[in-house]
Amino acid sequence: MSIAFRGFIDENDKLENSIIFKVYYDVESSKYPIVLNWVGVFILQFDEKPNVTVDDLFKDEKLQEQLNNFIEILARNLVGKLPSFSEMIGGN
């Protein structure tokens, strides 16, 4: 099974001190005819102008929890379990 996480940060001009954080979760099985491509979009607002990296955001516990919840929901209709975000990134 091939699994990949990617993240991208875009500017958000519509909300002060905010960014758009896009998370891509791609799964492809060599054993079964399954391909899953999921994109999560988060609009994050900060107290000050944000100066964060994708790695900073991936290490954030609240975002990790949200991403793990989404992965759990995606896996409900599959046999077996998808690796959690935390397992893939090496977080909590």
N, C-alpha and C positions, 0 to 999 in steps of 0.2 A: 504494500500500500504506500502510495506517495502522498505526503501531506505537507502543505506549505502555508505559512502565515506571512503576510506582508502588510505593512502600514504606510500610509502617506498622509502628510499634513498639507492642507490647503488653507489659504487665507479666507477669512469670512468678513466681508465689509459690511454686512447687515447688522452685526451685533458687536458692540464695543468690547475690546480685549478678548476676542474669541477666535477659535480656529475650527476648521472642519477636519476631523480625523477619520480617515477611511481605513477599514481593516478588511483584508482579503483572506479568506480561508478556503483553500483548495484541497480536495481529496480525490484521489483516483486509485481505483483498485485494479491490480493486475489479475486477481483471482476471480472477481465478479464484474459484471458490466455496470459499474457504478462510477459516476463522476459527479462530484458535488462542488459547486462554486458559490460561495456566499460572500456578500459584501455588507459589512456593517458600517453605518455612517453615524458618527457622534459629533454633535456640536458642543464644544467645550468652552465655557466662559471662565475667565480668570479675573482676579482682583486688579491685576496690572497687565500691561502688554505681555503676552505669553512669550517665553523664551525656552521652549521645550523641544526635545527630539522625539522621534518615534520610539527609541529605546526607553526614554523617560516614561512615556505614556504606557508602553507595554509592561513596565514594572509597577505601575500604579495598581494598588490592591483593589480599589473600587472598579476600575476598568476590567481587571482580570476576572473579577466576580461576574460582571455583566457578560463578558465574552464566554465564560464557562457556562453561564445560563443559556445563552444562545446555542452553543454547541450541544448542550443536553437536549434542547428542544429539537434541533436538527436530527439528532440520533433516534428520536422516538419511533420513527417508522423504519428504522434499519435493524437488521439482526446484528447484535453485538453492540459495541460501544466505540464511539469516536474518541480519540485522544483529546483531553481537555486542553484549553489554552495554556494553563499553568504547566502541564506536562511538556508541551511543545516548546515553550519559552524558557522553562527551567525556573519558574517562579514558585510561589507558595502553593 
